[in-house]
Each structure stands twice: as structure tokens, then as C-alpha cells.
């Protein structure tokens, strides 16, 4: 676990990562809040808050009396949200700094290709 972010958020992100990597497929049951709490050694209410956030976001859905399941479009939703966050957190600042340095979009693309190829 990461000390910098709330535990419930980390639980939600771990479930999302499992959806992205295919560990949790659409309509697959996710671990219960008690199982998550025991595994991570946290309060069940904290785990429930993370799961509840994913239900609110449409990533998980509840089958009454059975548990929580991955929504059919969960992978797409998680990808869309993470791509938006990537653009906001990384691409936007990169382009702002490039403008300050007088770099064109083509210059930035060249730099990305150069550094992405291992120089």
C-alpha cells in the first residue's frame, strides 16, 4: 500500500488494475469487502468505501445477496478515465513546458520517439 493516498482509493485502484490486466473480467465476482480487508489488513469499512466508489462509478454492480461483480463495460470505463488522467497529469504539463521552451509539437514528438527508443 502507498502511504500517500487514502487506503480506500488504493483498494479501488487495485481492483481497476485487475480489470485492466484481465484478472477480473466482465461479470466476474470481485472479492468481498471482508476478503479485501483481511488480505490488506485494513478495516472492512475502508475496503467497503473503495468498492462503493467503484459501484458509484459504474465499474462494479451488486447482485443482492451474492456480492459485487465487474460491469460489462468496466474495462472501457477504467481505460477512458485513466487516459483522461494521464493527459491531465502528464501530457498537459509536458506541452505547457514545451511551449515555454519554444518547442513545436513536432519537436516534442521527435523527443518522445528518441527517448522512447532508448536513445
N, C-alpha and C positions, 0 to 999 in steps of 0.2 A: 504494500500500500504506500501511497505517496502522501507525505506529511503536509504538503502544500494545499491540497484540495479536500473539501468535505468528503467523508467516507461514503455517504450515500451517493454522491456524484461518481466516485470511483467505482462503486458497485455497478451503477448504470452503465458506465463506460466499458467495464469489463464484459457485461452482457452484450452491449453493442458490438464490441470487438469479436466476440464469439459468433455473432450473427454475420459479421463481415467475412470472417475467415471460414465460414461454413460449418463450424462446430455446432451451432444452433440453426437449423433450417426452419423454413416457414412451417407453421403449425406444430412445431416441436415444443414439448413442455420444458419450461425452464426450471431450475432448482427452486425449491420453496424458500421463503424468507428465512425459515428456521435452518435449512441446509446452508444457505449463504452465510447466515450469522455464525453458525458453528464452524464452517470452513475458514472464515476470515477472523473468527474470534471477536465478533462485534455484537452489539445489541441487536436483537431481531427487529426492533423498531427502526433502526438505522437502515438495515437491509430492506425493510418494507418501504421506506421512503424512496430508496433508489428504484425499486421495482415499480412503485406507484408513479414515479416520474415517467417511466417508460410507457406505462399504460396511458397516462395523460398525453404523451407524445405520439400515441398510436403505434408504438413499436411492439408492445405486448397487449394481449387481451386476456380476459378472465373467463374461465369456464367454471361456473358456480359449482362449488363442492369438489372440484377436481384440481384446479390450480391455474397458473399463468402459462400462456402459450405465445409463441412468436407469430406476429401478424404476417399475413401473406405478402405484404409489400414492405415489410420491415427493413430488409436489406437496402432497397432503393431509398427509403426514408433516411436511414442512417448515412448512406453514401452522400445523399444530397446535403444533409446537414453538415457532415464533416468536410465536404468540398467547399461549402459556403464559409465555414470556419477557417479552412486553410487559406482561402482567398483573402478573407478579412485579416487574419493574423499574420500571414506571411507575404502574400503577393502584393497586397495594398502597400505595406511599408516598403517592400522592395522597390516598387515602382516610384513611390514618393522619393526615396533616396536616389534612385536613378535619375529622376528629374533634377534633383538638387545638384547632381554631379554632371549634368549635361549629357547623359547617355540617352540615346534613342531606343525605341523598342527593339530594333534590330541589334543594337549593341548588347542589350540585355539578353536577347535570345542567343547571341554568339557566346556570351559569358556562361550562360546556363549549359549550352552544348559543350563548351570547353571543360567546365568543371564537372559536368555530368559524365564525361568520358574518362574522368580520372586524370585530366590534364594531359 
